[in-house]
């Protein structure tokens, strides 16, 4: 284990005491009439100052009045300022724009049109031998539109118009193609002012994906041959599909159904959610695998990380309230844990174990993926939607505006955001791919090991484990963006800026682009030659929005798909029997 991982993450506090100073000042003598005149004159600036204070600190004053009137106060709900959300931090926002340009223009220079980019070797690769389908290009277009990069955008649009084709006789991941390419095209359509080019391409792609739903259960095949327009099973475990992948197609297909009037798009993805609902496990949680023939859950790991994450994310974003409420109750009952020493809130995993006679039990593992870090912001947002007693909660919200469940979700959400920020306490300031939390049973002497979390398998002078990597992931900054929009608390911007600076310092390739870091607890860093497309689609977009005015993509008007492509919230033209909200 590295020196940084072994150290105790404890911060000392210092207190200073100011000496009492007595002064003996002789005050001038004035008569009563003069004193009265002074008092009258002083009232004017005092009233002006007080009025200004109330105007700029409305939330704080309201909280004080609520306390005086006997309302229950809780500092978890009272920090922040609604006004601050509408003040752009132009310098930091523009720094993020420069980072995007550094990434995009290197890709455009060396690998335009390929699916992925490798900044160190200055080359691109495709996800299929049949050729690429513009993963990086389409994934980046809406970010260019938001940032006002008109010239870069026009070149990207020209590529989509003249070179993008889905007539590829190769195997593509259904989920990734939907969230990145279909979602990117639909977002570009909306943000470009309904440029029909993007909708035409989106319809072509959606029609090629639709046959994946032609299974016995209605759950989609995990892969698709776009040229042949047919679903393809995974090699090795043909009948298994990822729960997250099958339940994270709904926003895109619902929106294209809304735009085109084609109800088949809607019905196919809606039927998936019906199958999942009917297959509910006794504890209300979802295993990470399902059987594509039976539509039932397969005994497998239960987690909010990989292959489980976006299932929980899309329950809220689809606003399937009964399933969302049921899932959040189960998450709190089984997966939300507190570290014994630092009292950090984290999410654990349940691992299935088979015993004699076919008995199945579940073992708790204190493991948390970086992918889970979307969940803190999602819970906070969910509290304002499903857990509110008023139509629109305040910014920052008040405890009295939440139901008991809403209070629970808000508190857990803010605590998880803080935990994910704390996992950036590494030598690089970047968070590892996976962390484990201390539990009493692990028998670790906290005198020589971290008292809260650690990177499993990390040790000096040994090759870094997979868990130690940082691959430019967006989940923490996604939650910081949501938390800032809901509270106006400046600390979320400060944390986001610190993460951005760490990316610039340790991931930036001088000749252009960015690279992944193999070990977040080792400086100088070693790189992996890969720049994930979600750097430009998600990480830099959420950082940009964190420092932008809250009137840009307001959370009550837009929903972000799991690849951060913003889609407008709309009232559906169709409603299937399954929809419960």
C-alpha positions as CSV (number, residue, x, y, z in Angstrom):
1,X,0.0,0.0,0.0
2,X,1.4,3.4,-0.9
3,X,2.5,6.0,1.6
4,X,-0.4,8.2,0.7
5,X,-2.9,5.4,1.0
6,X,-1.5,4.4,4.4
7,X,-1.7,7.8,6.0
8,X,-4.5,8.7,8.2
9,X,-6.7,11.3,6.6
10,X,-7.2,13.5,9.5
11,X,-7.1,17.3,9.4
12,X,-5.9,19.2,12.4
13,X,-7.7,22.2,13.6
14,X,-6.1,25.1,15.3
15,X,-7.8,27.5,17.6
16,X,-6.5,31.0,18.4
17,X,-7.5,33.1,21.3
18,X,-7.6,36.8,21.1
19,X,-6.4,38.7,24.3
20,X,-8.8,41.0,25.9
21,X,-7.8,44.6,25.4
22,X,-9.2,47.2,27.7
23,X,-9.3,50.8,26.4
24,X,-10.0,53.9,28.3
25,X,-11.3,56.4,25.8
26,X,-12.7,59.7,26.9
27,X,-15.8,60.4,24.8
28,X,-16.7,64.0,23.8
29,X,-19.7,65.7,25.5
30,X,-22.6,66.5,23.3
31,X,-26.1,67.9,24.2
32,X,-29.3,66.0,23.9
33,X,-30.6,67.8,20.9
34,X,-27.5,67.1,18.9
35,X,-27.6,63.5,19.9
36,X,-31.1,63.2,18.6
37,X,-30.1,64.7,15.3
38,X,-27.2,62.2,15.0
39,X,-29.6,59.3,15.6
40,X,-32.0,60.4,13.0
41,X,-29.2,60.8,10.4
42,X,-27.7,57.4,11.2
43,X,-31.1,55.6,10.7
44,X,-31.0,56.2,7.0
45,X,-27.7,54.4,6.1
46,X,-28.5,51.7,8.7
47,X,-31.9,50.9,7.0
48,X,-30.3,50.9,3.6
49,X,-27.6,48.5,4.8
50,X,-30.2,46.3,6.4
51,X,-32.3,46.2,3.3
52,X,-29.3,45.3,1.2
53,X,-28.3,42.5,3.6
54,X,-31.8,41.0,3.5
55,X,-31.9,41.2,-0.4
56,X,-28.6,39.4,-0.8
57,X,-29.1,37.0,2.0
58,X,-32.8,36.1,1.7
59,X,-32.3,32.4,2.5
60,X,-30.3,33.1,5.6
61,X,-32.7,35.6,7.0
62,X,-35.6,33.4,6.2
63,X,-34.0,30.5,8.1
64,X,-33.5,32.8,11.1
65,X,-37.1,33.9,11.0
66,X,-38.2,30.2,10.7
67,X,-36.1,29.4,13.8
68,X,-37.6,32.3,15.7
69,X,-41.1,31.1,14.8
70,X,-40.3,27.6,16.1
71,X,-39.7,25.8,12.8
72,X,-37.1,23.0,13.1
73,X,-33.7,24.0,11.6
74,X,-31.1,21.8,10.1
75,X,-27.9,23.1,8.7
76,X,-27.9,20.4,6.0
77,X,-30.8,22.3,4.5
78,X,-29.9,25.9,5.1
79,X,-26.4,26.4,3.6
80,X,-26.1,28.1,0.2
81,X,-27.7,30.9,-1.7
82,X,-30.2,31.0,-4.5
83,X,-28.7,34.1,-5.9
84,X,-25.2,32.6,-6.2
85,X,-26.4,30.1,-8.8
86,X,-27.0,33.0,-11.2
87,X,-23.5,34.4,-11.0
88,X,-21.2,32.9,-13.6
89,X,-17.7,32.2,-12.6
90,X,-16.4,33.3,-16.0
91,X,-12.7,32.7,-15.4
92,X,-13.2,29.1,-14.3
93,X,-15.9,28.4,-16.9
94,X,-13.7,29.6,-19.7
95,X,-10.8,27.5,-18.4
96,X,-13.0,24.5,-18.8
97,X,-13.8,25.6,-22.4
98,X,-10.0,25.8,-23.1
99,X,-9.6,22.3,-21.8
100,X,-12.4,21.1,-24.1
101,X,-10.7,22.7,-27.1
102,X,-7.4,21.1,-26.1
103,X,-9.1,17.7,-26.1
104,X,-11.3,18.1,-29.2
105,X,-8.8,19.7,-31.5
106,X,-6.2,17.1,-30.8
107,X,-8.8,14.4,-31.7
108,X,-9.9,16.3,-34.8
109,X,-6.3,16.7,-35.9
110,X,-5.2,13.1,-35.4
111,X,-8.3,10.9,-35.6
112,X,-11.4,12.7,-36.9
113,X,-14.3,10.2,-37.3
114,X,-12.9,7.4,-35.3
115,X,-14.7,6.1,-32.2
116,X,-12.0,6.6,-29.7
117,X,-8.8,8.7,-29.3
118,X,-5.3,7.9,-27.9
119,X,-3.6,11.2,-27.1
120,X,-0.1,9.8,-26.4
121,X,0.2,7.9,-29.7
122,X,-1.9,10.5,-31.5
123,X,-4.2,8.0,-33.2
124,X,-7.8,6.8,-33.2
125,X,-9.4,3.4,-33.1
126,X,-12.9,2.1,-33.9
127,X,-15.1,-0.2,-31.8
128,X,-15.7,-2.5,-34.8
129,X,-13.6,-3.8,-37.7
130,X,-16.4,-2.7,-40.0
131,X,-15.6,0.9,-39.2
132,X,-16.7,3.6,-36.7
133,X,-20.0,5.3,-36.1
134,X,-18.7,8.6,-34.8
135,X,-18.8,7.9,-31.1
136,X,-16.5,10.8,-30.2
137,X,-17.9,13.3,-32.7
138,X,-21.5,12.8,-31.9
139,X,-20.8,12.6,-28.2
140,X,-19.1,16.0,-28.3
141,X,-21.5,18.1,-30.4
142,X,-23.9,19.3,-27.7
143,X,-21.0,20.4,-25.5
144,X,-19.7,22.5,-28.4
145,X,-23.2,24.1,-28.8
146,X,-23.4,24.9,-25.1
147,X,-19.9,26.4,-25.1
148,X,-20.5,28.5,-28.1
149,X,-17.7,26.9,-30.1
150,X,-19.3,27.7,-33.5
151,X,-16.4,26.9,-35.8
152,X,-15.6,23.6,-34.2
153,X,-19.3,22.8,-34.2
154,X,-19.7,23.5,-37.9
155,X,-16.8,21.2,-38.8
156,X,-18.3,18.4,-36.6
157,X,-21.7,18.9,-38.3
158,X,-20.2,18.7,-41.7
159,X,-18.7,15.3,-40.7
160,X,-22.1,14.1,-39.6
161,X,-23.7,15.2,-42.8
162,X,-21.1,13.9,-45.2
163,X,-19.3,11.0,-43.6
164,X,-21.4,9.5,-40.8
165,X,-23.0,6.1,-41.8
166,X,-24.6,3.4,-39.7
167,X,-24.3,0.9,-42.6
168,X,-21.7,-1.0,-40.6
169,X,-21.6,-4.8,-40.7
170,X,-20.2,-5.1,-37.3
171,X,-21.2,-5.7,-33.7
172,X,-21.9,-2.7,-31.5
173,X,-23.0,-2.4,-27.8
174,X,-26.7,-1.6,-27.7
175,X,-26.5,0.4,-24.5
176,X,-23.4,2.5,-25.5
177,X,-24.7,3.2,-29.0
178,X,-28.0,4.4,-27.6
179,X,-26.7,6.6,-24.8
180,X,-23.8,8.1,-26.8
181,X,-24.8,8.2,-30.4
182,X,-28.6,8.2,-30.4
183,X,-28.7,10.4,-27.3
184,X,-26.1,12.7,-28.8
185,X,-28.0,13.1,-32.0
186,X,-31.2,13.9,-30.2
187,X,-29.6,16.5,-27.9
188,X,-27.9,18.1,-30.9
189,X,-31.2,18.2,-32.7
190,X,-32.8,20.1,-29.8
191,X,-29.9,22.4,-28.9
192,X,-29.3,23.3,-32.6
193,X,-32.8,24.7,-32.9
194,X,-34.2,21.5,-34.5
195,X,-31.7,20.9,-37.3
196,X,-33.4,18.1,-39.2
197,X,-30.1,16.5,-40.1
198,X,-29.7,15.2,-36.5
199,X,-33.3,13.9,-36.3
200,X,-32.9,12.1,-39.7
201,X,-29.7,10.4,-38.5
202,X,-31.3,9.5,-35.1
203,X,-34.3,7.9,-36.8
204,X,-32.0,5.8,-39.1
205,X,-30.0,4.6,-36.0
206,X,-33.1,3.9,-33.9
207,X,-34.7,1.8,-36.6
208,X,-31.5,-0.2,-36.8
209,X,-31.5,-0.8,-33.1
210,X,-35.2,-1.7,-32.7
211,X,-34.8,-5.4,-33.6
212,X,-32.8,-6.0,-30.4
213,X,-36.1,-6.0,-28.6
214,X,-37.4,-9.0,-30.5
215,X,-36.8,-11.5,-27.7
216,X,-39.0,-13.9,-25.8
217,X,-39.2,-11.6,-22.8
218,X,-38.9,-8.3,-24.5
219,X,-35.6,-7.5,-22.9
220,X,-33.2,-6.3,-25.6
221,X,-30.1,-8.2,-26.8
222,X,-26.9,-6.5,-25.5
223,X,-25.4,-6.1,-28.9
224,X,-26.6,-5.1,-32.4
225,X,-25.4,-5.5,-35.9
226,X,-26.4,-2.2,-37.4
227,X,-26.1,-3.3,-41.1
228,X,-28.1,-6.5,-40.6
229,X,-30.5,-4.8,-38.2
230,X,-30.5,-7.7,-35.7
231,X,-29.7,-8.3,-32.1
232,X,-26.7,-10.3,-31.0
233,X,-26.1,-12.1,-27.7
234,X,-22.9,-11.8,-25.7
235,X,-20.3,-14.4,-26.2
236,X,-19.9,-16.8,-23.3
237,X,-23.1,-16.0,-21.4
238,X,-25.6,-15.8,-24.3
239,X,-28.8,-15.5,-22.2
240,X,-27.6,-12.9,-19.7
241,X,-28.0,-9.2,-20.1
242,X,-26.9,-6.3,-17.9
243,X,-29.7,-4.8,-15.8
244,X,-28.3,-1.3,-16.2
245,X,-28.0,-1.6,-19.9
246,X,-31.5,-2.8,-20.6
247,X,-33.1,-0.2,-18.4
248,X,-31.1,2.7,-19.7
249,X,-32.5,3.1,-23.2
250,X,-35.8,4.7,-22.2
251,X,-35.1,8.4,-22.3
252,X,-33.8,8.3,-25.8
253,X,-36.4,6.1,-27.3
254,X,-39.2,7.9,-25.5
255,X,-38.0,11.3,-26.8
256,X,-37.6,10.1,-30.4
257,X,-41.2,8.6,-30.1
258,X,-42.4,12.1,-29.0
259,X,-40.6,13.8,-31.9
260,X,-41.8,11.4,-34.6
261,X,-45.1,10.1,-33.3
262,X,-43.9,6.5,-33.8
263,X,-45.3,4.7,-30.7
264,X,-43.2,1.6,-31.4
265,X,-40.1,3.3,-30.0
266,X,-42.0,4.1,-26.7
267,X,-43.7,0.7,-26.4
268,X,-40.5,-1.3,-26.8
269,X,-38.6,0.4,-24.0
270,X,-41.7,0.7,-21.8
271,X,-42.2,-3.0,-22.0
272,X,-38.7,-3.5,-20.6
273,X,-39.6,-1.6,-17.5
274,X,-42.8,-3.7,-17.1
275,X,-40.7,-6.9,-17.2
276,X,-38.3,-5.5,-14.6
277,X,-41.2,-4.5,-12.4
278,X,-42.9,-7.9,-12.6
279,X,-39.6,-9.6,-11.8
280,X,-39.1,-7.7,-8.5
281,X,-36.9,-9.5,-6.0
282,X,-38.1,-9.8,-2.4
283,X,-35.8,-7.1,-1.1
284,X,-36.6,-4.6,-3.8
285,X,-33.1,-4.4,-5.2
286,X,-31.9,-5.4,-8.6
287,X,-29.2,-7.9,-9.4
288,X,-26.8,-6.7,-12.1
289,X,-27.9,-9.5,-14.6
290,X,-31.2,-10.7,-16.0
291,X,-32.1,-13.6,-18.2
292,X,-33.1,-12.4,-21.7
293,X,-35.4,-15.4,-22.2
294,X,-37.3,-15.5,-18.9
295,X,-37.1,-11.8,-18.0
296,X,-36.1,-12.8,-14.5
297,X,-33.2,-11.6,-12.4
298,X,-30.2,-13.9,-12.2
299,X,-28.5,-14.3,-8.8
300,X,-25.6,-12.0,-9.2
301,X,-24.0,-9.0,-7.4
302,X,-26.2,-6.2,-6.2
303,X,-24.6,-2.8,-6.4
304,X,-25.0,0.8,-7.4
305,X,-21.8,0.6,-9.4
306,X,-21.0,-1.0,-12.8
307,X,-23.9,-2.8,-14.5
308,X,-26.3,-1.5,-11.8
309,X,-25.8,2.2,-11.7
310,X,-27.9,3.7,-14.4
311,X,-30.9,1.4,-13.6
312,X,-31.4,3.4,-10.4
313,X,-30.5,6.6,-12.2
314,X,-33.2,6.2,-14.9
315,X,-36.0,5.3,-12.4
316,X,-35.9,8.9,-11.4
317,X,-35.2,10.3,-14.8
318,X,-38.2,8.4,-16.3
319,X,-40.1,9.4,-13.2
320,X,-41.5,5.9,-12.5
321,X,-42.3,6.9,-9.0
322,X,-43.5,3.7,-7.5
323,X,-40.4,1.8,-8.7
324,X,-38.1,4.6,-7.7
325,X,-39.5,4.9,-4.2
326,X,-39.4,1.1,-3.7
327,X,-35.8,1.0,-4.9
328,X,-34.7,3.9,-2.7
329,X,-36.3,2.2,0.4
330,X,-34.4,-1.0,-0.4
331,X,-31.1,0.9,-1.0
332,X,-31.3,2.6,2.4
333,X,-32.3,-0.7,4.0
334,X,-29.5,-2.8,2.6
335,X,-26.7,-0.8,0.9
336,X,-26.2,2.5,2.7
337,X,-23.5,2.1,5.4
338,X,-21.4,4.3,7.7
339,X,-17.7,3.8,8.3
340,X,-17.0,3.1,12.0
341,X,-14.2,5.6,12.4
342,X,-14.8,8.7,10.2
343,X,-18.5,8.1,10.0
344,X,-18.5,8.4,6.2
345,X,-21.7,7.4,4.4
346,X,-21.0,5.0,1.5
347,X,-22.8,2.4,-0.6
348,X,-21.9,-1.3,-0.1
349,X,-22.5,-4.3,-2.4
350,X,-24.3,-7.6,-1.8
351,X,-22.5,-10.6,-3.2
352,X,-24.5,-13.9,-3.7
353,X,-23.1,-17.1,-2.1
354,X,-24.4,-20.6,-2.8
355,X,-24.6,-23.1,0.0
356,X,-25.5,-26.8,0.3
357,X,-29.0,-27.7,-0.7
358,X,-29.2,-24.7,-3.1
359,X,-29.4,-22.2,-0.3
360,X,-28.5,-18.6,-1.3
361,X,-27.2,-16.0,1.1
362,X,-25.8,-12.5,0.6
363,X,-22.5,-11.2,1.8
364,X,-22.0,-7.5,2.3
365,X,-18.9,-6.0,0.7
366,X,-17.7,-2.5,1.7
367,X,-16.8,-1.7,-2.0
368,X,-17.8,1.5,-3.8
369,X,-17.1,2.2,-7.5
370,X,-16.4,5.7,-8.7
371,X,-19.5,5.1,-10.9
372,X,-21.6,5.3,-7.7
373,X,-20.8,8.9,-7.2
374,X,-23.6,10.0,-9.5
375,X,-26.0,8.8,-6.8
376,X,-25.4,11.5,-4.3
377,X,-26.6,14.2,-6.6
378,X,-29.4,12.0,-7.9
379,X,-30.7,11.4,-4.4
380,X,-30.7,15.1,-3.7
381,X,-32.6,15.8,-6.9
382,X,-35.0,12.9,-6.2
383,X,-35.8,14.4,-2.8
384,X,-36.9,17.6,-4.4
385,X,-39.2,15.7,-6.8
386,X,-40.6,12.6,-5.1
387,X,-40.0,13.7,-1.5
388,X,-41.3,17.3,-1.5
389,X,-44.4,18.6,0.3
390,X,-44.5,21.7,-1.9
391,X,-44.6,22.0,-5.7
392,X,-41.2,23.7,-5.9
393,X,-38.7,23.6,-3.0
394,X,-36.6,26.5,-2.0
395,X,-32.9,27.0,-2.9
396,X,-31.4,25.9,-0.6
397,X,-34.4,23.8,0.5
398,X,-35.9,23.9,4.0
399,X,-36.5,20.8,6.0
400,X,-40.2,21.6,6.3
401,X,-40.5,21.3,2.5
402,X,-39.7,17.6,2.6
403,X,-41.6,14.5,3.6
404,X,-39.8,12.2,6.1
405,X,-38.5,10.2,3.1
406,X,-37.4,13.3,1.4
407,X,-35.4,14.4,4.4
408,X,-33.8,10.9,4.5
409,X,-32.9,11.1,0.8
410,X,-31.5,14.6,0.9
411,X,-29.3,13.9,3.9
412,X,-28.0,10.7,2.4
413,X,-27.4,12.4,-0.9
414,X,-25.4,15.3,0.6
415,X,-23.4,12.8,2.7
416,X,-22.6,10.7,-0.4
417,X,-21.4,13.7,-2.3
418,X,-19.1,14.6,0.5
419,X,-17.8,11.0,0.7
420,X,-17.0,11.0,-3.1
421,X,-15.2,14.3,-2.7
422,X,-13.2,12.8,0.2
423,X,-12.0,10.0,-2.1
424,X,-10.0,12.6,-4.0
425,X,-7.7,12.8,-1.0
426,X,-4.9,11.2,-3.0
427,X,-1.4,12.3,-4.1
428,X,-2.9,13.5,-7.4
429,X,-6.2,14.9,-6.1
430,X,-8.0,12.4,-8.3
431,X,-10.4,9.7,-7.2
432,X,-9.6,6.0,-7.8
433,X,-11.8,3.7,-9.8
434,X,-12.8,1.6,-6.8
435,X,-12.4,2.2,-3.0
436,X,-13.0,-0.1,0.0
437,X,-14.2,1.2,3.4
438,X,-12.9,0.0,6.7
439,X,-15.2,-2.3,8.6
440,X,-14.6,-3.7,12.2
441,X,-14.3,-7.2,10.9
442,X,-11.3,-6.5,8.6
443,X,-9.0,-6.6,11.6
444,X,-6.9,-3.7,10.3
445,X,-4.8,-1.8,12.8
446,X,-5.9,1.8,12.2
447,X,-2.7,3.0,13.8
448,X,-0.9,2.1,10.6
449,X,-3.7,2.2,8.0
450,X,-6.3,4.6,6.8
451,X,-9.2,4.9,9.2
452,X,-11.8,5.4,6.5
453,X,-11.1,4.1,3.0
454,X,-8.3,2.5,1.0
455,X,-7.3,1.3,-2.5
456,X,-7.3,-2.5,-2.4
457,X,-4.1,-4.1,-3.5
458,X,-2.1,-0.9,-3.6
459,X,1.5,-1.2,-2.4
460,X,4.8,0.6,-2.9
461,X,7.0,-0.7,-5.8
462,X,4.3,-3.0,-7.1
463,X,2.2,-2.6,-10.4
464,X,-0.9,-0.5,-9.6
465,X,-4.1,-2.5,-9.3
466,X,-7.1,-1.8,-11.6
467,X,-8.8,-0.1,-8.7
468,X,-6.2,2.7,-8.5
469,X,-6.9,4.1,-12.0
470,X,-8.6,7.4,-12.9
471,X,-10.0,7.2,-16.4
472,X,-11.4,10.8,-16.7
473,X,-14.7,9.8,-15.1
474,X,-17.5,12.4,-14.6
475,X,-19.6,11.0,-11.8
476,X,-18.4,13.2,-8.9
477,X,-18.5,16.4,-10.9
478,X,-22.0,15.4,-12.1
479,X,-23.2,15.3,-8.4
480,X,-21.3,18.6,-7.6
481,X,-23.2,20.3,-10.5
482,X,-26.6,19.0,-9.3
483,X,-25.8,19.9,-5.6
484,X,-24.8,23.4,-6.5
485,X,-27.9,24.0,-8.6
486,X,-30.1,22.8,-5.7
487,X,-28.3,24.7,-2.9
488,X,-26.1,27.5,-4.3
489,X,-23.5,26.4,-1.8
490,X,-20.1,27.7,-3.0
491,X,-18.2,24.7,-1.6
492,X,-19.4,22.5,-4.5
493,X,-17.8,24.9,-7.0
494,X,-14.6,24.9,-5.0
495,X,-14.5,21.1,-5.0
496,X,-15.2,21.0,-8.7
497,X,-12.4,23.5,-9.4
498,X,-10.0,21.4,-7.4
499,X,-10.9,18.3,-9.4
500,X,-10.5,20.2,-12.7
501,X,-7.1,21.5,-11.6
502,X,-6.0,17.9,-10.8
503,X,-7.1,16.7,-14.2
504,X,-5.2,19.6,-15.9
505,X,-2.1,18.8,-13.9
506,X,-2.0,15.0,-14.1
507,X,-4.0,14.0,-17.2
508,X,-3.3,16.7,-19.8
509,X,-1.0,15.7,-22.7
510,X,1.0,18.7,-23.8
511,X,0.7,18.0,-27.5
512,X,-3.1,17.7,-27.2
513,X,-5.7,15.6,-25.5
514,X,-5.8,13.9,-22.2
515,X,-4.8,10.5,-20.8
516,X,-6.0,8.2,-18.0
517,X,-3.9,7.8,-14.9
518,X,-2.9,4.4,-13.8
519,X,-2.4,5.2,-10.1
520,X,-3.9,8.2,-8.4
521,X,-1.6,7.8,-5.4
522,X,1.6,8.0,-7.4
523,X,3.4,11.1,-8.5
524,X,4.7,11.6,-11.1
525,X,1.9,9.7,-12.8
526,X,2.0,6.9,-15.3
527,X,-0.5,7.2,-18.1
528,X,-2.8,4.8,-20.0
529,X,-3.0,5.9,-23.7
530,X,-6.8,6.4,-23.8
531,X,-9.1,9.4,-23.8
532,X,-12.6,8.2,-23.1
533,X,-15.3,10.0,-25.1
534,X,-17.1,10.8,-21.8
535,X,-14.4,13.4,-21.0
536,X,-15.9,15.8,-23.6
537,X,-19.5,14.6,-23.3
538,X,-19.8,14.5,-19.5
539,X,-16.8,15.5,-17.4
540,X,-16.0,18.8,-19.1
541,X,-19.7,19.5,-19.7
542,X,-20.7,19.2,-16.1
543,X,-17.7,21.3,-15.0
544,X,-18.7,23.9,-17.5
545,X,-22.3,24.0,-16.2
546,X,-21.0,24.1,-12.6
547,X,-19.5,27.5,-13.3
548,X,-22.2,28.7,-15.7
549,X,-25.4,30.6,-14.9
550,X,-28.2,28.3,-13.6
551,X,-30.5,29.6,-16.4
552,X,-28.5,27.4,-18.8
553,X,-30.2,24.0,-18.9
554,X,-32.3,24.5,-15.7
555,X,-33.0,21.2,-13.9
556,X,-36.8,21.7,-14.1
557,X,-36.7,21.9,-17.8
558,X,-34.1,19.4,-18.9
559,X,-33.1,15.8,-18.0
560,X,-29.6,14.5,-18.7
561,X,-29.3,11.0,-20.1
562,X,-26.6,8.9,-18.5
563,X,-24.0,10.2,-21.0
564,X,-24.9,13.8,-20.0
565,X,-26.8,14.6,-23.2
566,X,-29.6,17.1,-22.2
567,X,-33.1,16.3,-23.4
568,X,-36.1,18.6,-22.8
569,X,-38.7,17.5,-20.3
570,X,-41.9,17.0,-22.2
571,X,-45.5,15.9,-21.7
572,X,-45.9,12.6,-23.5
573,X,-48.4,12.2,-26.3
574,X,-48.8,8.5,-25.5
575,X,-49.3,6.6,-22.2
576,X,-48.9,2.8,-21.9
577,X,-50.6,0.6,-19.3
578,X,-47.3,0.3,-17.4
579,X,-46.7,4.0,-16.7
580,X,-47.5,4.7,-13.1
581,X,-46.8,8.4,-12.8
